[in-house]
Every structure is written in C-alpha cells, then in structure tokens.
Amino acid sequence: MPQSTAGAQRIDGTVIASEIRQQVRRQVGALQAGHGLTPVLTVVLVGDDPASEIYVRNKLKHAHEAGIESRDIRLPASTTQATLLDTIAKLNADPNVDGILVQMPLPSQIDQDAITKALDPDKDVDGLHPLNAGRLVAGQPGLVPCTPSGCLIMLRRTIGDIAGLNALVIGRSILVGKPVALLLLQANCTVTIAHSKTRDLAEICRRADIVVAALGRPEFVRGNWLKPGATVIDVGISRIERDGKKRIVGDVAYDEALSVAGAVTPVPGGVGPMTIACLLENTVRAACLRRGIAFPDA
C-alpha cells in the first residue's frame, strides 16, 4: 500500500470511472454480438429538483455512451405514492427493462423505503432492496450498491491486494457504511465500523490502513487522525462557505490528509464519478443475471 507521506497520491475517480465506462461499453458489445442483447436502464424522476435533474441527465448520458439503452420517466412533484408504485409495478413486469432506478430524494408525501421495497430486486440497480442487502450479507450473487462498489474498486486500483489490512468505516448507513464494510470483509480486511458516537475515534483511526469516511459531516476527519501512509476514501460531500466563498468539501480535511496519508480521494472528483460508472456495470449485471447469461469478461 502507499507509504510516502511527502505528499499523498491523489486517487482520481474521474479517470478510473472513465476506464470502467469503457469496460462497460465492451461488455455491452459482447452481449450484443453474442446474444443480441442490449441492456435497458429506466430512470424515474419525480418532481423538478435541480440537483436530481443534473444527476439523471448525467446517468442517461453515460448510459447512452456505454451502449446501454436509457429511458426516463418524469412525474410531477404532486405524484402520489400509489401512482409511483403503479409505475414501478409496470416496469417490474416489463421484460424489456433490465434496470430500474428511482432518483432520490422523493417528495415528502412518498415513503422512500416503500418504493425501494417495491422494486424487483433483480432490476434494482441501486442495490438497495432488502433482498439485495441480504444477498450481500450472505455472499450470494446480486446487485451491490453503487457507491460502495466504487470505493472497493478505487482501493484495489490503488493498493492492489487489500487482504489482511485494517479497515475503518466511519458511518453506518444502509447506503454506504454497512455495505462497504461487508465488501471490505469479503475482501478479507479486518473491519471496524465507527460513527459519530464512537469513543476515542481519532485513536481508532490512527490504527487503520484504510479509512472510508461516510459520515456526512464536513471535514470531520482531521489529518492528525490518520496513520502515516493510510489510504483514505472520502465519500462525503457538503457545501460550505469559507472566506466568503462557497466550497464543496468531503468528510475528510483534504489538505491536512495530503501531508499524512499515502493516498486520498479528492472531493469532488473522487467517489462521485465512480457511482455512475458502477450503476452502468450493475445494469449490465442485471441483464445477465435475469437471463442466466455469464457476465462478460472485458
């Protein structure tokens, strides 16, 4: 693993994500040539939240560039939960749809948990359905949440074999913290899960070879918390104001981390691009799993 503390390696998620998208493009080409199959991703957007609009546009753009057929369904902000559930039921029943993604957050009148549970788990390309969570715990094939998958890919690209390393996950959400801890455990790391109420968190952090910060608190993890040479994956993203300027920062004090860590992801440009790339890979995986086709080796 990286050891130099003269200046940490910047883990460029934009570059790695581009490589994954190119790989997905080759996988789609193999499915088209070998099986006449083009994976289909449908994104459902409820309301007109500007950030969600951007996210959906980027997802559809990258899906198209990767050769995946992308569709979107736009529903007004006043949409009822019953209407959205009906939309999902139709997509579940459509044999031509391989992946379904309901863009979050949803309007307040809709229960996000109920919507996630309504998805066909074999089409749940966000990997958040309880059945997919259970498959992950059991080590069975399934669709894994995109951001945790991206974290593991970046770690392996940076370190190589991570077996036996001490990994600390700060955060216990179902979106990132818990699934990334399970993936690290599957990779034979020794895993500790911490959170905002963990005692002596800084001292625990100083023993970790790998730190995944997914707490949602801007610059919570300080540079002097880190073990020299540690590899740091910063999942957080917050907008703050400093010196009269608006800035985007992560859960780790990035400038401080640079002088201690061996490698660290920036925010932005780190984990973010990986999430969409892994979403595309999940769409291809869903298309294969549903049909009993081997996942293309690209």
Secondary structure by P-SEA (a helix, b strand, c coil): ccccccccccccaaaaaaaaaaaaaaaaaaaaacccbbbbbbbbbccccaaaaaaaaaaaaaaaaaccbbbbbbbcccccaaaaaaaaaaaaaccccccccccccccccccaaaaaaacccccccccccaaaaaaaaaccccccccaaaaaaaaaaacccccccbbbbbcccccccaaaaaaaaaaaccbbbbbcccccaaaaaaaaccbbbbcccccccccccccccbbbbbbcbbbbbbcccbbbbbcccaaaaaaacccbbbcccccaaaaaaaaaaaaaaaaaaaaaccccccc
